[in-house]
Amino acid sequence: MDILTTLSKDHKKWLNIAKQFGGSEDDVQDMYIKVSTIDKEISTAYVWCILRSICVDKLRIETKYKHIDLNDVKELVNRESDIQEFITYDKIQLKIDGVKYRTHYSDVIILDQYFKKGLTMRKIAAKYNISLSEVFGSIKRTKAKIREEIFEDYEDFKNKEYERV
């Protein structure tokens, strides 16, 4: 008798275990798929662990992404001013990227580590084995270049004068 036939006899039991973790019939089916390649006998504890893993992973993915009602988004995108705002914002982002490409590569990496990844200046200094003052100076220089390049455009963006960007 193959493993799936044996396991399917206790299907209601597996479904009850999955429901304890907030799972459903689909999660039990996923468990069957995972164990279908195993050639030896499987214990209830092993199935319990697999079902728990499947349900917890599913919960992690569901909480990671925010669900958005498409009708709410449709209202936002339909307004002409919002479309212009998005386009202008993209233009400013492209200008920032242009400044970054004309800046020394190491300065851009440090800036990205600081702003995008949220690392502290001390952690960046330790990670790249450079002094804290060098990290501070790099961030300051790069921010100044970006500010100098896009200041007027950003002010126009804040004042909703999108056509001037």
C-alpha positions in Angstrom: 0.0 0.0 0.0 1.5 3.4 -0.9 2.0 6.3 1.5 -0.9 8.4 0.1 -3.4 5.7 0.5 -2.4 5.1 4.1 -2.4 8.8 4.9 -5.8 9.5 3.2 -7.5 7.0 5.6 -6.9 9.7 8.4 -7.9 12.6 6.2 -10.4 14.1 8.8 -7.7 13.8 11.4 -5.2 15.8 9.2 -7.9 18.3 8.4 -8.5 18.9 12.1 -4.8 19.4 12.8 -4.6 21.9 9.9 -7.6 23.8 11.3 -5.8 24.1 14.7 -3.2 26.2 12.9 -5.7 28.2 10.9 -5.3 25.9 7.8 -7.8 24.4 5.4 -8.3 21.5 3.0 -5.8 23.1 0.6 -3.1 22.8 3.3 -3.8 19.1 3.8 -3.6 18.6 0.0 -0.2 20.4 0.1 0.9 18.0 2.8 0.0 15.1 0.6 2.1 16.5 -2.2 5.1 17.0 0.2 5.0 13.5 1.5 4.2 11.8 -1.8 7.9 11.3 -2.5 8.7 9.6 0.8 9.1 5.8 0.6 9.0 4.9 4.3 6.2 4.9 6.8 5.3 8.4 8.2 4.3 9.0 11.8 1.5 11.3 13.0 4.1 13.6 14.6 5.8 14.0 11.2 2.5 14.9 9.5 1.7 17.3 12.3 5.1 19.1 11.8 4.5 19.3 8.0 1.0 20.7 8.4 2.2 23.2 11.0 5.0 24.4 8.6 2.6 24.7 5.7 0.1 26.7 7.7 2.7 29.0 9.3 4.4 29.7 6.0 1.0 30.5 4.5 0.2 32.9 7.4 3.6 34.6 7.0 3.0 35.2 3.3 -0.5 36.5 4.0 0.6 39.0 6.6 3.6 40.1 4.6 1.5 41.6 1.8 -1.2 44.1 2.4 -4.5 43.3 0.6 -5.9 46.2 -1.3 -9.4 46.6 -2.6 -9.1 47.4 -6.3 -12.1 49.8 -6.2 -10.1 52.0 -3.8 -7.1 52.1 -6.1 -9.3 52.8 -9.1 -10.6 56.0 -7.5 -7.1 57.2 -6.8 -5.8 56.5 -10.3 -8.7 58.0 -12.1 -8.0 61.5 -10.9 -5.8 63.4 -13.4 -3.9 65.2 -10.7 -2.8 62.0 -9.1 -1.5 60.6 -12.4 0.5 63.8 -13.0 1.8 63.5 -9.4 3.0 59.9 -10.0 4.6 60.9 -13.3 6.4 63.8 -11.7 7.5 61.7 -8.7 9.0 59.2 -11.2 10.9 62.1 -13.0 12.4 63.2 -9.7 13.4 59.6 -8.9 15.1 59.4 -12.3 17.0 62.6 -11.6 18.1 61.2 -8.2 19.3 58.1 -9.9 21.2 60.2 -12.5 23.0 62.0 -9.7 23.8 58.7 -8.0 25.3 57.4 -11.3 27.6 60.4 -11.5 28.7 59.9 -7.9 31.5 57.6 -6.8 30.2 54.0 -6.5 31.2 53.6 -2.9 29.3 56.7 -1.9 26.2 55.4 -3.5 26.6 52.0 -1.8 27.0 53.7 1.6 24.0 55.9 1.0 21.8 52.9 0.0 22.9 51.0 3.0 22.0 53.9 5.2 18.6 54.8 3.7 17.3 51.7 2.0 18.5 49.0 4.3 18.3 51.2 7.5 21.8 50.3 8.7 23.4 52.7 11.2 26.5 54.6 10.3 28.5 52.5 12.9 27.2 49.2 11.3 28.2 50.5 7.8 31.6 51.5 9.0 32.1 48.0 10.6 30.7 46.2 7.5 33.1 47.9 5.1 36.0 48.4 7.5 36.1 52.2 7.2 36.0 54.9 9.7 32.8 56.4 11.1 33.8 59.8 9.9 34.3 58.5 6.4 30.8 57.1 6.4 29.4 60.3 7.7 31.2 62.4 5.1 30.2 60.1 2.3 26.5 60.3 3.2 26.8 64.1 3.7 28.5 64.6 0.3 26.0 62.4 -1.6 23.0 64.0 0.0 24.4 67.5 -0.8 24.8 66.5 -4.5 21.3 65.1 -4.7 19.9 68.2 -2.9 21.8 70.6 -5.1 20.6 68.8 -8.3 16.9 68.3 -7.5 16.1 71.0 -4.9 14.0 73.2 -7.3 12.2 70.2 -8.8 11.3 68.9 -5.4 10.0 72.3 -4.3 7.8 72.4 -7.4 6.6 68.9 -6.6 5.7 69.9 -3.0 3.9 72.9 -4.3 2.0 70.7 -6.8 3.5 72.6 -9.8 4.1 69.4 -11.7 4.5 71.0 -15.1 7.6 72.8 -13.9 9.5 69.6 -13.1 
